[in-house]
Amino acid sequence: MDDLTAATALLRSTDAGGLLAAALTGGPEPAGFTAALTDWHYRPGAEVTAGYRVGYDTPGGHVVEHLFATTSTVGAPAAVLARGASRFAVWRHPDDPRLPGLAPSCDPATVMGWLGVRPERFDLSLLGYRPLRRAVLRATADADVAYLKVLRPRRADALAERQALFAGAGLTPALLSRPAPGVLVTPAAGGRPLAAHLADPGLGLPGAGDLLALLDRLPPGLVSLPRRAPWAERLDFHAATAVDRLPDAAGRVGALRTRLERVLATAPVGPTVPTHGDLHETNIMVEDGRLSLIDLDAAGPGHREDDLACLLAHLAVLPSLSPGHYAAVPVVLEAWWEAFAAATPEPAALAARVSAVLLSLVAGDAEQAGTRLALAEQWVGRAG
């Protein structure tokens, strides 16, 4: 058993409680101590990070907080502990050691100061958090909404560059400010996410041609930025995370990967063009028939097929997430697939890329993992 495998096993076991208690107290578990695994982020061959909801008794009453433990080497304010050959860093949320802007971004008084507001009502919500990498928060001051994206400082610089390119093309709002290292503040984009229009066709739904036209408007300057490998070029990584989530399906995952590699090695794709890099229904905004984009971290040079595949793959999983809300999506999916396939050099290349994105989504949701693997198998079947 290698060190990462051993560390993974410990973080998933009841022994993780002793590790977390030691980080809290430097010794034995405090009275009333409990720990429940809430988050799991596995990077094959590199690291694993787990989140826990912990509770314990203090003289002032019972305390509940969130702790994170990682095998990655990080600095203060994390505590470093060893268990056998494995070393772990443990920190309290929101004191992420690689996101120095997260703790101030989670403090309402600090954020109100950044925004320059003294509202009657203020709400600060953490919408998403990937430990050591990124977080997104929504700040609502009376009726005004702003979003805070928290990244490692160097990555924040890269995102600010992309934001400026998209804002210059009229495709996203311009940044409001960069109030702290790694923190970018952006006003809310106009309209509603495409997901809302898919759930309620009465709102009006863009056509496939509208989406292709949106991609034609991406700023040309993106092609000069560093390229990020798409899902189809990281099959080894996504297959490994899928097996971590579904160990009993290792044979199916391996067979899927082999089929994908065969198709991807021979099916041609179009030229290098500007791409969004994470094009799906929550990142496309619709307002009075006009389309705009958010979440631009992955934007850069790439193939149009990968943007289209990302959108189709995310559409494919929607009905299983909420059949009642997304009952009309299967019809939309087929119509958009036909239109997108006709707009690309080789439909097999597009179908295989849809399958690769679906494979990457297997690890993201324990309850949906099996369904997503089956969908990935169906889409590689379309590739022949």
Steps between C-alpha positions, in 0.01 A plus 500: 500500500656833396495809721208668321290182514570465870418864563177469300394199705566682828307812402199287410517293820391563856868558582467840334327619817817451703699698244253789510481499880878512523502801269245672724647424840848360447387196696196276560151558369305771685175410674206438270722481194343392169628516144311440175653499152332767283741572212736286292751623241733243350778574252652172380867465573511844662285568803173447680312761702204423723256724685327413828229643718624465856331563832630510856412633843654810655426681826294742294293229331514264205702627203456394136755597237659377178851361470694400190787252478731461202802296400631802309789695647367837614609766743343690787243518644458124445619260769726220374460149642651162413330161503740224406668593174229753416503869582189713514428872524177595680330841513181661614273644236534774375875521577605327177881508486511554121208743478599794720201696376241249617480591869444872439257416221291302749478796742188713434645819649811474283300434184263790567808719532634372169167576333467837671145430620305521826182317402196431713527132406820319410551135414830327428476145366772251409382352169792270429832403649776279371760485776841648418374614158197724482183628663202702381283715726189710437454829685150649502470855629129583502416446129855519364696180434873454454712187475837437657735250344789392721802338337869452556644847433680405177187335365304813586732698275428261214125519555507880509666496158227275362226708661635811327501326160140377537379834637663678204303273266174577683468142622532544878496780760827678577664446837391730780818464705786284624487586871737234637756251369319237296157667526304628198166677539257503208145634467225254423461425132170596345223248439460144617716194453418280204412233758192702600384516137551125462284442808229740380465506119250782544792734564621445145790280402796594278550285193810304413584770245493765773753301702728451201479874432592568863817294460581692182507817713763379746790749514783413257758587767422173676707304250819663628439385860637177649309194387317282749468132411134403444330195646576284197873549561484403868335161477755343735418752772121481459501120476693483827259735680206298365650178635557670836129583508383166353765237584270214399472649150875506431462258209230710335702817546806337345301375202346845451840665508635257241207568265538876543873490430435305180247752368688808611819380332335490158202739489601847371410824674482857383766771532619669817256777592405706807311281749318555828634178649206428734193564289188371672150611590590690818776700333286626209274794589189591300345847506238606245641252252859620546763259627796573726750291695638464851759277672788567265790329680558239228463729198777483242601331175341167416262314272137601453405133547605511866274797582207333322573166668503663843156651442352176363643291785354727764164496324513121501524482881226753577197267473646258754566787741141625491263317263211731577690820425683377192239284330545686170880475495533166314327650195718812517810285540430303184424812298818674614707187446387480139570870440840494671603179324415660166719800590812292575731305267430158652198412721691205649758740644224707661321193643824366646567833664151501653580159644831629640325788678244258645784281624645803679164556672485150650708601802298811570184348650491171690128445440523577128832325430352182354255690280778720364722205419212340308445824309869515411474147362195598294675798347815312405258263326386790285861548396503150352 
